Amino acid sequence: MTDEIPISIRFTEFEDGKFLKEWLEDSEVHRWFPMHDSAEVEDAVQRWVGFSRYRCSLTALVQGAPKGLATLYLQPYRKLAHQCEFGIIVAPDSRNLGIGRRLIQSLEKLAKDTFKIELLHLQVYQDNPAKRLYQRMGYQTFGEQAKWIKELDGSYTGRTFMEKNL
């Protein structure tokens, strides 16, 4: 990880969906997300980028090109508004450059300062290497589910729930 490349962060724009779709359809990335086919990917892109209208989604740029996206899934109910799940993705050709860390730092600041979020949480495949980044950034495991995803071959993939108090 290095801070040598210039990374800028801006609010996600609806047009960023084409990059998100490209990343989600990449075989290396696709295996870490639950979508099965292009229709499910398209649905996920619409939902994910749809949060941009609330200015709760951020896009990381390197030399003007989108290289990562992170979104707060804001709660519509007042009693739940103090906590929030988030999703994050980094372009496969741009991993280990500090983009994920910068996106999470920026998203945490946005969550706390703008939306008054007290607790951020996420879910991640149990064997996803991104778990190490989340742990380094202070996220702690609070639960696991062994049979989260049922693959077409009948095998299961588990997930880990992580959270951080802001």
Phi and psi in radians as a Rosetta constraint file:
Dihedral C 1 N 2 CA 2 C 2 CIRCULARHARMONIC -2.488 0.35
Dihedral N 2 CA 2 C 2 N 3 CIRCULARHARMONIC 2.651 0.35
Dihedral C 2 N 3 CA 3 C 3 CIRCULARHARMONIC -1.784 0.35
Dihedral N 3 CA 3 C 3 N 4 CIRCULARHARMONIC 0.233 0.35
Dihedral C 3 N 4 CA 4 C 4 CIRCULARHARMONIC -1.267 0.35
Dihedral N 4 CA 4 C 4 N 5 CIRCULARHARMONIC -0.494 0.35
Dihedral C 4 N 5 CA 5 C 5 CIRCULARHARMONIC -1.481 0.35
Dihedral N 5 CA 5 C 5 N 6 CIRCULARHARMONIC 2.434 0.35
Dihedral C 5 N 6 CA 6 C 6 CIRCULARHARMONIC -1.337 0.35
Dihedral N 6 CA 6 C 6 N 7 CIRCULARHARMONIC 2.122 0.35
Dihedral C 6 N 7 CA 7 C 7 CIRCULARHARMONIC -2.016 0.35
Dihedral N 7 CA 7 C 7 N 8 CIRCULARHARMONIC 2.207 0.35
Dihedral C 7 N 8 CA 8 C 8 CIRCULARHARMONIC -1.971 0.35
Dihedral N 8 CA 8 C 8 N 9 CIRCULARHARMONIC 2.637 0.35
Dihedral C 8 N 9 CA 9 C 9 CIRCULARHARMONIC -2.120 0.35
Dihedral N 9 CA 9 C 9 N 10 CIRCULARHARMONIC 2.307 0.35
Dihedral C 9 N 10 CA 10 C 10 CIRCULARHARMONIC -2.423 0.35
Dihedral N 10 CA 10 C 10 N 11 CIRCULARHARMONIC 2.914 0.35
Dihedral C 10 N 11 CA 11 C 11 CIRCULARHARMONIC -1.126 0.35
Dihedral N 11 CA 11 C 11 N 12 CIRCULARHARMONIC 2.505 0.35
Dihedral C 11 N 12 CA 12 C 12 CIRCULARHARMONIC -1.155 0.35
Dihedral N 12 CA 12 C 12 N 13 CIRCULARHARMONIC 2.460 0.35
Dihedral C 12 N 13 CA 13 C 13 CIRCULARHARMONIC -1.936 0.35
Dihedral N 13 CA 13 C 13 N 14 CIRCULARHARMONIC 2.661 0.35
Dihedral C 13 N 14 CA 14 C 14 CIRCULARHARMONIC -0.972 0.35
Dihedral N 14 CA 14 C 14 N 15 CIRCULARHARMONIC -0.586 0.35
Dihedral C 14 N 15 CA 15 C 15 CIRCULARHARMONIC -1.146 0.35
Dihedral N 15 CA 15 C 15 N 16 CIRCULARHARMONIC -0.315 0.35
Dihedral C 15 N 16 CA 16 C 16 CIRCULARHARMONIC -1.163 0.35
Dihedral N 16 CA 16 C 16 N 17 CIRCULARHARMONIC -0.243 0.35
Dihedral C 16 N 17 CA 17 C 17 CIRCULARHARMONIC -1.015 0.35
Dihedral N 17 CA 17 C 17 N 18 CIRCULARHARMONIC -0.560 0.35
Dihedral C 17 N 18 CA 18 C 18 CIRCULARHARMONIC -1.152 0.35
Dihedral N 18 CA 18 C 18 N 19 CIRCULARHARMONIC -0.589 0.35
Dihedral C 18 N 19 CA 19 C 19 CIRCULARHARMONIC -1.258 0.35
Dihedral N 19 CA 19 C 19 N 20 CIRCULARHARMONIC -0.753 0.35
Dihedral C 19 N 20 CA 20 C 20 CIRCULARHARMONIC -1.016 0.35
Dihedral N 20 CA 20 C 20 N 21 CIRCULARHARMONIC -0.781 0.35
Dihedral C 20 N 21 CA 21 C 21 CIRCULARHARMONIC -1.064 0.35
Dihedral N 21 CA 21 C 21 N 22 CIRCULARHARMONIC -0.782 0.35
Dihedral C 21 N 22 CA 22 C 22 CIRCULARHARMONIC -1.036 0.35
Dihedral N 22 CA 22 C 22 N 23 CIRCULARHARMONIC -0.777 0.35
Dihedral C 22 N 23 CA 23 C 23 CIRCULARHARMONIC -1.138 0.35
Dihedral N 23 CA 23 C 23 N 24 CIRCULARHARMONIC -0.777 0.35
Dihedral C 23 N 24 CA 24 C 24 CIRCULARHARMONIC -1.162 0.35
Dihedral N 24 CA 24 C 24 N 25 CIRCULARHARMONIC -0.451 0.35
Dihedral C 24 N 25 CA 25 C 25 CIRCULARHARMONIC -1.521 0.35
Dihedral N 25 CA 25 C 25 N 26 CIRCULARHARMONIC -0.146 0.35
Dihedral C 25 N 26 CA 26 C 26 CIRCULARHARMONIC -1.214 0.35
Dihedral N 26 CA 26 C 26 N 27 CIRCULARHARMONIC 2.329 0.35
Dihedral C 26 N 27 CA 27 C 27 CIRCULARHARMONIC -1.082 0.35
Dihedral N 27 CA 27 C 27 N 28 CIRCULARHARMONIC -0.577 0.35
Dihedral C 27 N 28 CA 28 C 28 CIRCULARHARMONIC -1.212 0.35
Dihedral N 28 CA 28 C 28 N 29 CIRCULARHARMONIC -0.608 0.35
Dihedral C 28 N 29 CA 29 C 29 CIRCULARHARMONIC -1.465 0.35
Dihedral N 29 CA 29 C 29 N 30 CIRCULARHARMONIC -0.758 0.35
Dihedral C 29 N 30 CA 30 C 30 CIRCULARHARMONIC -0.931 0.35
Dihedral N 30 CA 30 C 30 N 31 CIRCULARHARMONIC -0.602 0.35
Dihedral C 30 N 31 CA 31 C 31 CIRCULARHARMONIC -1.151 0.35
Dihedral N 31 CA 31 C 31 N 32 CIRCULARHARMONIC -0.266 0.35
Dihedral C 31 N 32 CA 32 C 32 CIRCULARHARMONIC -1.738 0.35
Dihedral N 32 CA 32 C 32 N 33 CIRCULARHARMONIC 0.146 0.35
Dihedral C 32 N 33 CA 33 C 33 CIRCULARHARMONIC -2.269 0.35
Dihedral N 33 CA 33 C 33 N 34 CIRCULARHARMONIC 2.648 0.35
Dihedral C 33 N 34 CA 34 C 34 CIRCULARHARMONIC -1.426 0.35
Dihedral N 34 CA 34 C 34 N 35 CIRCULARHARMONIC -0.029 0.35
Dihedral C 34 N 35 CA 35 C 35 CIRCULARHARMONIC -1.217 0.35
Dihedral N 35 CA 35 C 35 N 36 CIRCULARHARMONIC 2.486 0.35
Dihedral C 35 N 36 CA 36 C 36 CIRCULARHARMONIC -1.678 0.35
Dihedral N 36 CA 36 C 36 N 37 CIRCULARHARMONIC -0.747 0.35
Dihedral C 36 N 37 CA 37 C 37 CIRCULARHARMONIC -2.420 0.35
Dihedral N 37 CA 37 C 37 N 38 CIRCULARHARMONIC -3.112 0.35
Dihedral C 37 N 38 CA 38 C 38 CIRCULARHARMONIC -1.125 0.35
Dihedral N 38 CA 38 C 38 N 39 CIRCULARHARMONIC -0.553 0.35
Dihedral C 38 N 39 CA 39 C 39 CIRCULARHARMONIC -1.138 0.35
Dihedral N 39 CA 39 C 39 N 40 CIRCULARHARMONIC -0.721 0.35
Dihedral C 39 N 40 CA 40 C 40 CIRCULARHARMONIC -1.218 0.35
Dihedral N 40 CA 40 C 40 N 41 CIRCULARHARMONIC -0.636 0.35
Dihedral C 40 N 41 CA 41 C 41 CIRCULARHARMONIC -1.086 0.35
Dihedral N 41 CA 41 C 41 N 42 CIRCULARHARMONIC -0.804 0.35
Dihedral C 41 N 42 CA 42 C 42 CIRCULARHARMONIC -1.051 0.35
Dihedral N 42 CA 42 C 42 N 43 CIRCULARHARMONIC -0.737 0.35
Dihedral C 42 N 43 CA 43 C 43 CIRCULARHARMONIC -1.077 0.35
Dihedral N 43 CA 43 C 43 N 44 CIRCULARHARMONIC -0.777 0.35
Dihedral C 43 N 44 CA 44 C 44 CIRCULARHARMONIC -1.092 0.35
Dihedral N 44 CA 44 C 44 N 45 CIRCULARHARMONIC -0.734 0.35
Dihedral C 44 N 45 CA 45 C 45 CIRCULARHARMONIC -1.060 0.35
Dihedral N 45 CA 45 C 45 N 46 CIRCULARHARMONIC -0.805 0.35
Dihedral C 45 N 46 CA 46 C 46 CIRCULARHARMONIC -1.075 0.35
Dihedral N 46 CA 46 C 46 N 47 CIRCULARHARMONIC -0.733 0.35
Dihedral C 46 N 47 CA 47 C 47 CIRCULARHARMONIC -1.172 0.35
Dihedral N 47 CA 47 C 47 N 48 CIRCULARHARMONIC -0.811 0.35
Dihedral C 47 N 48 CA 48 C 48 CIRCULARHARMONIC -1.120 0.35
Dihedral N 48 CA 48 C 48 N 49 CIRCULARHARMONIC -0.917 0.35
Dihedral C 48 N 49 CA 49 C 49 CIRCULARHARMONIC -1.266 0.35
Dihedral N 49 CA 49 C 49 N 50 CIRCULARHARMONIC -0.399 0.35
Dihedral C 49 N 50 CA 50 C 50 CIRCULARHARMONIC -1.039 0.35
Dihedral N 50 CA 50 C 50 N 51 CIRCULARHARMONIC -0.478 0.35
Dihedral C 50 N 51 CA 51 C 51 CIRCULARHARMONIC -1.196 0.35
Dihedral N 51 CA 51 C 51 N 52 CIRCULARHARMONIC -0.231 0.35
Dihedral C 51 N 52 CA 52 C 52 CIRCULARHARMONIC -1.058 0.35
Dihedral N 52 CA 52 C 52 N 53 CIRCULARHARMONIC -0.461 0.35
Dihedral C 52 N 53 CA 53 C 53 CIRCULARHARMONIC -1.116 0.35
Dihedral N 53 CA 53 C 53 N 54 CIRCULARHARMONIC -0.354 0.35
Dihedral C 53 N 54 CA 54 C 54 CIRCULARHARMONIC -1.678 0.35
Dihedral N 54 CA 54 C 54 N 55 CIRCULARHARMONIC 0.029 0.35
Dihedral C 54 N 55 CA 55 C 55 CIRCULARHARMONIC 0.998 0.35
Dihedral N 55 CA 55 C 55 N 56 CIRCULARHARMONIC 0.764 0.35
Dihedral C 55 N 56 CA 56 C 56 CIRCULARHARMONIC -2.132 0.35
Dihedral N 56 CA 56 C 56 N 57 CIRCULARHARMONIC 0.379 0.35
Dihedral C 56 N 57 CA 57 C 57 CIRCULARHARMONIC -2.291 0.35
Dihedral N 57 CA 57 C 57 N 58 CIRCULARHARMONIC 2.387 0.35
Dihedral C 57 N 58 CA 58 C 58 CIRCULARHARMONIC -2.133 0.35
Dihedral N 58 CA 58 C 58 N 59 CIRCULARHARMONIC 2.542 0.35
Dihedral C 58 N 59 CA 59 C 59 CIRCULARHARMONIC -2.101 0.35
Dihedral N 59 CA 59 C 59 N 60 CIRCULARHARMONIC 2.337 0.35
Dihedral C 59 N 60 CA 60 C 60 CIRCULARHARMONIC -1.647 0.35
Dihedral N 60 CA 60 C 60 N 61 CIRCULARHARMONIC 2.343 0.35
Dihedral C 60 N 61 CA 61 C 61 CIRCULARHARMONIC -2.053 0.35
Dihedral N 61 CA 61 C 61 N 62 CIRCULARHARMONIC 2.438 0.35
Dihedral C 61 N 62 CA 62 C 62 CIRCULARHARMONIC -2.186 0.35
Dihedral N 62 CA 62 C 62 N 63 CIRCULARHARMONIC 2.085 0.35
Dihedral C 62 N 63 CA 63 C 63 CIRCULARHARMONIC 0.913 0.35
Dihedral N 63 CA 63 C 63 N 64 CIRCULARHARMONIC 0.719 0.35
Dihedral C 63 N 64 CA 64 C 64 CIRCULARHARMONIC 1.410 0.35
Dihedral N 64 CA 64 C 64 N 65 CIRCULARHARMONIC -0.093 0.35
Dihedral C 64 N 65 CA 65 C 65 CIRCULARHARMONIC -1.801 0.35
Dihedral N 65 CA 65 C 65 N 66 CIRCULARHARMONIC 2.340 0.35
Dihedral C 65 N 66 CA 66 C 66 CIRCULARHARMONIC -1.050 0.35
Dihedral N 66 CA 66 C 66 N 67 CIRCULARHARMONIC 2.276 0.35
Dihedral C 66 N 67 CA 67 C 67 CIRCULARHARMONIC -2.277 0.35
Dihedral N 67 CA 67 C 67 N 68 CIRCULARHARMONIC -0.008 0.35
Dihedral C 67 N 68 CA 68 C 68 CIRCULARHARMONIC -3.010 0.35
Dihedral N 68 CA 68 C 68 N 69 CIRCULARHARMONIC 2.756 0.35
Dihedral C 68 N 69 CA 69 C 69 CIRCULARHARMONIC -2.580 0.35
Dihedral N 69 CA 69 C 69 N 70 CIRCULARHARMONIC 2.421 0.35
Dihedral C 69 N 70 CA 70 C 70 CIRCULARHARMONIC -2.424 0.35
Dihedral N 70 CA 70 C 70 N 71 CIRCULARHARMONIC 2.412 0.35
Dihedral C 70 N 71 CA 71 C 71 CIRCULARHARMONIC -2.335 0.35
Dihedral N 71 CA 71 C 71 N 72 CIRCULARHARMONIC 2.378 0.35
Dihedral C 71 N 72 CA 72 C 72 CIRCULARHARMONIC -1.508 0.35
Dihedral N 72 CA 72 C 72 N 73 CIRCULARHARMONIC 2.225 0.35
Dihedral C 72 N 73 CA 73 C 73 CIRCULARHARMONIC -1.618 0.35
Dihedral N 73 CA 73 C 73 N 74 CIRCULARHARMONIC 1.455 0.35
Dihedral C 73 N 74 CA 74 C 74 CIRCULARHARMONIC -1.052 0.35
Dihedral N 74 CA 74 C 74 N 75 CIRCULARHARMONIC 2.512 0.35
Dihedral C 74 N 75 CA 75 C 75 CIRCULARHARMONIC -1.506 0.35
Dihedral N 75 CA 75 C 75 N 76 CIRCULARHARMONIC 2.379 0.35
Dihedral C 75 N 76 CA 76 C 76 CIRCULARHARMONIC -1.476 0.35
Dihedral N 76 CA 76 C 76 N 77 CIRCULARHARMONIC -0.095 0.35
Dihedral C 76 N 77 CA 77 C 77 CIRCULARHARMONIC -1.895 0.35
Dihedral N 77 CA 77 C 77 N 78 CIRCULARHARMONIC 2.322 0.35
Dihedral C 77 N 78 CA 78 C 78 CIRCULARHARMONIC -0.979 0.35
Dihedral N 78 CA 78 C 78 N 79 CIRCULARHARMONIC -0.708 0.35
Dihedral C 78 N 79 CA 79 C 79 CIRCULARHARMONIC -1.198 0.35
Dihedral N 79 CA 79 C 79 N 80 CIRCULARHARMONIC -0.274 0.35
Dihedral C 79 N 80 CA 80 C 80 CIRCULARHARMONIC -1.887 0.35
Dihedral N 80 CA 80 C 80 N 81 CIRCULARHARMONIC -0.074 0.35
Dihedral C 80 N 81 CA 81 C 81 CIRCULARHARMONIC -1.170 0.35
Dihedral N 81 CA 81 C 81 N 82 CIRCULARHARMONIC -0.215 0.35
Dihedral C 81 N 82 CA 82 C 82 CIRCULARHARMONIC -1.378 0.35
Dihedral N 82 CA 82 C 82 N 83 CIRCULARHARMONIC -0.198 0.35
Dihedral C 82 N 83 CA 83 C 83 CIRCULARHARMONIC -2.287 0.35
Dihedral N 83 CA 83 C 83 N 84 CIRCULARHARMONIC 2.775 0.35
Dihedral C 83 N 84 CA 84 C 84 CIRCULARHARMONIC -2.801 0.35
Dihedral N 84 CA 84 C 84 N 85 CIRCULARHARMONIC 2.445 0.35
Dihedral C 84 N 85 CA 85 C 85 CIRCULARHARMONIC -1.569 0.35
Dihedral N 85 CA 85 C 85 N 86 CIRCULARHARMONIC 2.671 0.35
Dihedral C 85 N 86 CA 86 C 86 CIRCULARHARMONIC -2.347 0.35
Dihedral N 86 CA 86 C 86 N 87 CIRCULARHARMONIC 2.761 0.35
Dihedral C 86 N 87 CA 87 C 87 CIRCULARHARMONIC -2.149 0.35
Dihedral N 87 CA 87 C 87 N 88 CIRCULARHARMONIC 2.619 0.35
Dihedral C 87 N 88 CA 88 C 88 CIRCULARHARMONIC -2.553 0.35
Dihedral N 88 CA 88 C 88 N 89 CIRCULARHARMONIC 2.561 0.35
Dihedral C 88 N 89 CA 89 C 89 CIRCULARHARMONIC -2.588 0.35
Dihedral N 89 CA 89 C 89 N 90 CIRCULARHARMONIC 2.475 0.35
Dihedral C 89 N 90 CA 90 C 90 CIRCULARHARMONIC -2.168 0.35
Dihedral N 90 CA 90 C 90 N 91 CIRCULARHARMONIC 2.400 0.35
Dihedral C 90 N 91 CA 91 C 91 CIRCULARHARMONIC -0.940 0.35
Dihedral N 91 CA 91 C 91 N 92 CIRCULARHARMONIC 2.432 0.35
Dihedral C 91 N 92 CA 92 C 92 CIRCULARHARMONIC -1.011 0.35
Dihedral N 92 CA 92 C 92 N 93 CIRCULARHARMONIC -0.553 0.35
Dihedral C 92 N 93 CA 93 C 93 CIRCULARHARMONIC -1.462 0.35
Dihedral N 93 CA 93 C 93 N 94 CIRCULARHARMONIC 0.068 0.35
Dihedral C 93 N 94 CA 94 C 94 CIRCULARHARMONIC -2.253 0.35
Dihedral N 94 CA 94 C 94 N 95 CIRCULARHARMONIC 0.391 0.35
Dihedral C 94 N 95 CA 95 C 95 CIRCULARHARMONIC -1.376 0.35
Dihedral N 95 CA 95 C 95 N 96 CIRCULARHARMONIC 2.726 0.35
Dihedral C 95 N 96 CA 96 C 96 CIRCULARHARMONIC 1.095 0.35
Dihedral N 96 CA 96 C 96 N 97 CIRCULARHARMONIC 0.547 0.35
Dihedral C 96 N 97 CA 97 C 97 CIRCULARHARMONIC -2.008 0.35
Dihedral N 97 CA 97 C 97 N 98 CIRCULARHARMONIC 0.051 0.35
Dihedral C 97 N 98 CA 98 C 98 CIRCULARHARMONIC 1.635 0.35
Dihedral N 98 CA 98 C 98 N 99 CIRCULARHARMONIC 0.042 0.35
Dihedral C 98 N 99 CA 99 C 99 CIRCULARHARMONIC -1.164 0.35
Dihedral N 99 CA 99 C 99 N 100 CIRCULARHARMONIC -0.814 0.35
Dihedral C 99 N 100 CA 100 C 100 CIRCULARHARMONIC -1.048 0.35
Dihedral N 100 CA 100 C 100 N 101 CIRCULARHARMONIC -0.770 0.35
Dihedral C 100 N 101 CA 101 C 101 CIRCULARHARMONIC -1.069 0.35
Dihedral N 101 CA 101 C 101 N 102 CIRCULARHARMONIC -0.811 0.35
Dihedral C 101 N 102 CA 102 C 102 CIRCULARHARMONIC -1.108 0.35
Dihedral N 102 CA 102 C 102 N 103 CIRCULARHARMONIC -0.716 0.35
Dihedral C 102 N 103 CA 103 C 103 CIRCULARHARMONIC -1.086 0.35
Dihedral N 103 CA 103 C 103 N 104 CIRCULARHARMONIC -0.788 0.35
Dihedral C 103 N 104 CA 104 C 104 CIRCULARHARMONIC -1.131 0.35
Dihedral N 104 CA 104 C 104 N 105 CIRCULARHARMONIC -0.769 0.35
Dihedral C 104 N 105 CA 105 C 105 CIRCULARHARMONIC -1.026 0.35
Dihedral N 105 CA 105 C 105 N 106 CIRCULARHARMONIC -0.775 0.35
Dihedral C 105 N 106 CA 106 C 106 CIRCULARHARMONIC -1.186 0.35
Dihedral N 106 CA 106 C 106 N 107 CIRCULARHARMONIC -0.679 0.35
Dihedral C 106 N 107 CA 107 C 107 CIRCULARHARMONIC -1.181 0.35
Dihedral N 107 CA 107 C 107 N 108 CIRCULARHARMONIC -0.679 0.35
Dihedral C 107 N 108 CA 108 C 108 CIRCULARHARMONIC -1.081 0.35
Dihedral N 108 CA 108 C 108 N 109 CIRCULARHARMONIC -0.749 0.35
Dihedral C 108 N 109 CA 109 C 109 CIRCULARHARMONIC -1.112 0.35
Dihedral N 109 CA 109 C 109 N 110 CIRCULARHARMONIC -0.792 0.35
Dihedral C 109 N 110 CA 110 C 110 CIRCULARHARMONIC -1.051 0.35
Dihedral N 110 CA 110 C 110 N 111 CIRCULARHARMONIC -0.792 0.35
Dihedral C 110 N 111 CA 111 C 111 CIRCULARHARMONIC -1.044 0.35
Dihedral N 111 CA 111 C 111 N 112 CIRCULARHARMONIC -0.824 0.35
Dihedral C 111 N 112 CA 112 C 112 CIRCULARHARMONIC -1.275 0.35
Dihedral N 112 CA 112 C 112 N 113 CIRCULARHARMONIC -0.866 0.35
Dihedral C 112 N 113 CA 113 C 113 CIRCULARHARMONIC -1.337 0.35
Dihedral N 113 CA 113 C 113 N 114 CIRCULARHARMONIC -0.679 0.35
Dihedral C 113 N 114 CA 114 C 114 CIRCULARHARMONIC -1.653 0.35
Dihedral N 114 CA 114 C 114 N 115 CIRCULARHARMONIC -0.746 0.35
Dihedral C 114 N 115 CA 115 C 115 CIRCULARHARMONIC -1.833 0.35
Dihedral N 115 CA 115 C 115 N 116 CIRCULARHARMONIC 0.020 0.35
Dihedral C 115 N 116 CA 116 C 116 CIRCULARHARMONIC 0.993 0.35
Dihedral N 116 CA 116 C 116 N 117 CIRCULARHARMONIC 0.613 0.35
Dihedral C 116 N 117 CA 117 C 117 CIRCULARHARMONIC -1.295 0.35
Dihedral N 117 CA 117 C 117 N 118 CIRCULARHARMONIC 2.345 0.35
Dihedral C 117 N 118 CA 118 C 118 CIRCULARHARMONIC -1.784 0.35
Dihedral N 118 CA 118 C 118 N 119 CIRCULARHARMONIC -0.476 0.35
Dihedral C 118 N 119 CA 119 C 119 CIRCULARHARMONIC -2.384 0.35
Dihedral N 119 CA 119 C 119 N 120 CIRCULARHARMONIC 2.123 0.35
Dihedral C 119 N 120 CA 120 C 120 CIRCULARHARMONIC -1.845 0.35
Dihedral N 120 CA 120 C 120 N 121 CIRCULARHARMONIC 2.453 0.35
Dihedral C 120 N 121 CA 121 C 121 CIRCULARHARMONIC -2.458 0.35
Dihedral N 121 CA 121 C 121 N 122 CIRCULARHARMONIC 2.843 0.35
Dihedral C 121 N 122 CA 122 C 122 CIRCULARHARMONIC -2.623 0.35
Dihedral N 122 CA 122 C 122 N 123 CIRCULARHARMONIC 2.926 0.35
Dihedral C 122 N 123 CA 123 C 123 CIRCULARHARMONIC -2.260 0.35
Dihedral N 123 CA 123 C 123 N 124 CIRCULARHARMONIC 2.477 0.35
Dihedral C 123 N 124 CA 124 C 124 CIRCULARHARMONIC -2.520 0.35
Dihedral N 124 CA 124 C 124 N 125 CIRCULARHARMONIC 2.507 0.35
Dihedral C 124 N 125 CA 125 C 125 CIRCULARHARMONIC -0.932 0.35
Dihedral N 125 CA 125 C 125 N 126 CIRCULARHARMONIC 2.476 0.35
Dihedral C 125 N 126 CA 126 C 126 CIRCULARHARMONIC -1.035 0.35
Dihedral N 126 CA 126 C 126 N 127 CIRCULARHARMONIC -0.576 0.35
Dihedral C 126 N 127 CA 127 C 127 CIRCULARHARMONIC -1.814 0.35
Dihedral N 127 CA 127 C 127 N 128 CIRCULARHARMONIC 0.288 0.35
Dihedral C 127 N 128 CA 128 C 128 CIRCULARHARMONIC -1.296 0.35
Dihedral N 128 CA 128 C 128 N 129 CIRCULARHARMONIC 2.203 0.35
Dihedral C 128 N 129 CA 129 C 129 CIRCULARHARMONIC -1.084 0.35
Dihedral N 129 CA 129 C 129 N 130 CIRCULARHARMONIC -0.313 0.35
Dihedral C 129 N 130 CA 130 C 130 CIRCULARHARMONIC -1.105 0.35
Dihedral N 130 CA 130 C 130 N 131 CIRCULARHARMONIC -0.339 0.35
Dihedral C 130 N 131 CA 131 C 131 CIRCULARHARMONIC -0.979 0.35
Dihedral N 131 CA 131 C 131 N 132 CIRCULARHARMONIC -0.612 0.35
Dihedral C 131 N 132 CA 132 C 132 CIRCULARHARMONIC -1.106 0.35
Dihedral N 132 CA 132 C 132 N 133 CIRCULARHARMONIC -0.706 0.35
Dihedral C 132 N 133 CA 133 C 133 CIRCULARHARMONIC -1.084 0.35
Dihedral N 133 CA 133 C 133 N 134 CIRCULARHARMONIC -0.826 0.35
Dihedral C 133 N 134 CA 134 C 134 CIRCULARHARMONIC -1.051 0.35
Dihedral N 134 CA 134 C 134 N 135 CIRCULARHARMONIC -0.723 0.35
Dihedral C 134 N 135 CA 135 C 135 CIRCULARHARMONIC -1.113 0.35
Dihedral N 135 CA 135 C 135 N 136 CIRCULARHARMONIC -0.773 0.35
Dihedral C 135 N 136 CA 136 C 136 CIRCULARHARMONIC -1.062 0.35
Dihedral N 136 CA 136 C 136 N 137 CIRCULARHARMONIC -0.513 0.35
Dihedral C 136 N 137 CA 137 C 137 CIRCULARHARMONIC -1.565 0.35
Dihedral N 137 CA 137 C 137 N 138 CIRCULARHARMONIC 0.125 0.35
Dihedral C 137 N 138 CA 138 C 138 CIRCULARHARMONIC 1.705 0.35
Dihedral N 138 CA 138 C 138 N 139 CIRCULARHARMONIC 0.112 0.35
Dihedral C 138 N 139 CA 139 C 139 CIRCULARHARMONIC -1.402 0.35
Dihedral N 139 CA 139 C 139 N 140 CIRCULARHARMONIC 2.383 0.35
Dihedral C 139 N 140 CA 140 C 140 CIRCULARHARMONIC -2.069 0.35
Dihedral N 140 CA 140 C 140 N 141 CIRCULARHARMONIC 2.525 0.35
Dihedral C 140 N 141 CA 141 C 141 CIRCULARHARMONIC -1.229 0.35
Dihedral N 141 CA 141 C 141 N 142 CIRCULARHARMONIC 2.327 0.35
Dihedral C 141 N 142 CA 142 C 142 CIRCULARHARMONIC -2.182 0.35
Dihedral N 142 CA 142 C 142 N 143 CIRCULARHARMONIC 0.039 0.35
Dihedral C 142 N 143 CA 143 C 143 CIRCULARHARMONIC 3.107 0.35
Dihedral N 143 CA 143 C 143 N 144 CIRCULARHARMONIC 2.877 0.35
Dihedral C 143 N 144 CA 144 C 144 CIRCULARHARMONIC -2.504 0.35
Dihedral N 144 CA 144 C 144 N 145 CIRCULARHARMONIC 2.688 0.35
Dihedral C 144 N 145 CA 145 C 145 CIRCULARHARMONIC -2.340 0.35
Dihedral N 145 CA 145 C 145 N 146 CIRCULARHARMONIC 2.024 0.35
Dihedral C 145 N 146 CA 146 C 146 CIRCULARHARMONIC -1.246 0.35
Dihedral N 146 CA 146 C 146 N 147 CIRCULARHARMONIC -0.641 0.35
Dihedral C 146 N 147 CA 147 C 147 CIRCULARHARMONIC -1.997 0.35
Dihedral N 147 CA 147 C 147 N 148 CIRCULARHARMONIC 1.060 0.35
Dihedral C 147 N 148 CA 148 C 148 CIRCULARHARMONIC -1.357 0.35
Dihedral N 148 CA 148 C 148 N 149 CIRCULARHARMONIC -0.950 0.35
Dihedral C 148 N 149 CA 149 C 149 CIRCULARHARMONIC -1.848 0.35
Dihedral N 149 CA 149 C 149 N 150 CIRCULARHARMONIC 2.314 0.35
Dihedral C 149 N 150 CA 150 C 150 CIRCULARHARMONIC -1.900 0.35
Dihedral N 150 CA 150 C 150 N 151 CIRCULARHARMONIC 1.938 0.35
Dihedral C 150 N 151 CA 151 C 151 CIRCULARHARMONIC -1.268 0.35
Dihedral N 151 CA 151 C 151 N 152 CIRCULARHARMONIC 2.852 0.35
Dihedral C 151 N 152 CA 152 C 152 CIRCULARHARMONIC -1.074 0.35
Dihedral N 152 CA 152 C 152 N 153 CIRCULARHARMONIC -0.462 0.35
Dihedral C 152 N 153 CA 153 C 153 CIRCULARHARMONIC -1.448 0.35
Dihedral N 153 CA 153 C 153 N 154 CIRCULARHARMONIC 0.038 0.35
Dihedral C 153 N 154 CA 154 C 154 CIRCULARHARMONIC 1.597 0.35
Dihedral N 154 CA 154 C 154 N 155 CIRCULARHARMONIC -0.129 0.35
Dihedral C 154 N 155 CA 155 C 155 CIRCULARHARMONIC -1.372 0.35
Dihedral N 155 CA 155 C 155 N 156 CIRCULARHARMONIC 2.825 0.35
Dihedral C 155 N 156 CA 156 C 156 CIRCULARHARMONIC -2.031 0.35
Dihedral N 156 CA 156 C 156 N 157 CIRCULARHARMONIC 2.641 0.35
Dihedral C 156 N 157 CA 157 C 157 CIRCULARHARMONIC -2.178 0.35
Dihedral N 157 CA 157 C 157 N 158 CIRCULARHARMONIC 2.328 0.35
Dihedral C 157 N 158 CA 158 C 158 CIRCULARHARMONIC -1.609 0.35
Dihedral N 158 CA 158 C 158 N 159 CIRCULARHARMONIC 2.949 0.35
Dihedral C 158 N 159 CA 159 C 159 CIRCULARHARMONIC -2.329 0.35
Dihedral N 159 CA 159 C 159 N 160 CIRCULARHARMONIC 2.745 0.35
Dihedral C 159 N 160 CA 160 C 160 CIRCULARHARMONIC -2.061 0.35
Dihedral N 160 CA 160 C 160 N 161 CIRCULARHARMONIC 2.358 0.35
Dihedral C 160 N 161 CA 161 C 161 CIRCULARHARMONIC -1.699 0.35
Dihedral N 161 CA 161 C 161 N 162 CIRCULARHARMONIC 2.271 0.35
Dihedral C 161 N 162 CA 162 C 162 CIRCULARHARMONIC -2.272 0.35
Dihedral N 162 CA 162 C 162 N 163 CIRCULARHARMONIC 2.669 0.35
Dihedral C 162 N 163 CA 163 C 163 CIRCULARHARMONIC -2.597 0.35
Dihedral N 163 CA 163 C 163 N 164 CIRCULARHARMONIC 2.817 0.35
Dihedral C 163 N 164 CA 164 C 164 CIRCULARHARMONIC -2.573 0.35
Dihedral N 164 CA 164 C 164 N 165 CIRCULARHARMONIC 2.299 0.35
Dihedral C 164 N 165 CA 165 C 165 CIRCULARHARMONIC -1.385 0.35
Dihedral N 165 CA 165 C 165 N 166 CIRCULARHARMONIC 2.286 0.35
